Amino acid sequence: MLRAELVVSSELTRCKIMSREILFKDILVGFHKKPIKECEVAFECNSGNYRLYVDKRPEDNHFYAYAVEFASCSFNAELAWDCPNLKVTPLFNVTAYHDGVRHLEFDREDEDSPGYIYYPNMKGFMELIGKVREIEVEVCRDCD
């Protein structure tokens, strides 16, 4: 495969992952492509509908974060986040290094509106961003 084909292929995969509802179990976080279910649940808000998952690497002074919104599951609500067919809507993802957050992506592919998030819970969104900042201060030694 040519290098250009690899870039296009990874871009298409990224766009597919950031589109509307996706299977939770298919989300991979960070450069190491860690399954999201193996990441730490760093924060939950909006009545449990928003979650922030984090893969911290304090020894390397960086972390990856992935925020999702519960979309659907065919099982009991108490077990929703453990549901094998759980679908979520990605909200944003973060890549941070020793000097702090470098990449914050709201890159959503929804028809002709990349970056568009329909009817967000702003209080919950701000809480998620606030938690990212707390983790940034904790993990990234040169963030300020």
N, C-alpha and C positions, 0 to 999 in steps of 0.2 A: 504494500500500500504506500502510495506517495505521501510525503509530508503534508501537502495541501489537502489530500483526502482525509488524513487523520484530523486535521484542524476542523474541517467541515463536519466530519463525523462527530467529534466531541462537541461542537457547537450545536448540532442537531440534538444530541443527547441532552445537553444542558437545557435547551429550549423545551424539550419534551418534558423533562423533570419539573420545570418551573411553570408548566401549564396548569390549568384548573385542578380538578380533583385527580389525585394519583394514589396508588396503593402505597400505604405507609411503609410496608416491608421492602419496597423497592428503592427507597431513598438511601443514598450513600453520602457520607459526610467527609469533607476534607480531601487532601491529596492521597491519603491512605485508603480512601473509599470504605470507611468503616460503616457498617449498617447502622442506621439511626437508632434502632432498638438497643444497640450496645452502648450508646452514648448516655451520658448523665442527663436526667431531666433536671435542668437547672432552675426552671421556673414554670409555674402554671397560673393562669389568670383567666378572666372573662368566664367565670363559672366553670372552669375546667375546659373550655373550648380552645384556648390558646396554650401552646406549650413551646418552651425553648429547650432544645437539646444542645448539649455542648460536648465537644471532644477537646479536653484541656491537655496541653503538653507543657506544663510549667518548667520542666527541665530544659526545654528548648525555647521558653518564653513566647509561646504562641498558642492559639486556640482557634477552633472552628465552631460556629454556632449556626443552628438552623431552627427557625421559628415556623410552626405549622398551626393550622386551624382545623379542628375536627370537622369532617364533612359528613361521613356516613358510615354506618356499620349495622349489620343485621342482627346483632346480639343485644343482650341486656345492657343498659346504659352504664351500670357499675363496672362492667368488664370491657367497655368500649375501646379503651386504648390497648387492650390485649387481643382484640378481635383479629382473626387471621385475614379477613377481607376489609380491614379498616381503610377508609379513604380519607385523605387530608387535602387541604389546600395550602400550598407553601405560601408563607408570608414574606420572609426574607432570609438571607443567609449572610454570614459574616466570616471573614478571614482576618485574623489579627496576628501580628508578629511582635517582636520585642518593643517596637515603637508605637504600638497601638493598632486600632482597627485600620486596615488599609482598604478593605473591600466590603461594602455594604450593598448587597444587590436586592432590589425589589423587581428584578427582571421577570416580569410575568408576561406570558404570551396568551392573550385573550383576544381573539379576533384581531382587530387592528389597533389594540390599545396596550402595547407593552408597558409594563410598570404600573398598570392600573389594578387597584384592589377595590372591589365593590363593597361598599358599606362597612368599612372597618370599625371596630370598637376602639375609638381613639384612646380611651383610658387604658385599656388593655395593651394597646400598641405602645404607649408611652412606658408602661410598666416593663414590657419586654425590652425596649431600648435601654431603660434604666438598669435592668439586670445585665445587659451586655456591657454597659459601662462599668458596673461593679466587677465583673469578671476581667475586664480589660485592666483595671487598676490592680487586681489580684495577680494576674498572670504576666502582664507585659511590663517589664522592669523600666522601660524608658518611655512610657506612654504620655507623661506630662512634661 
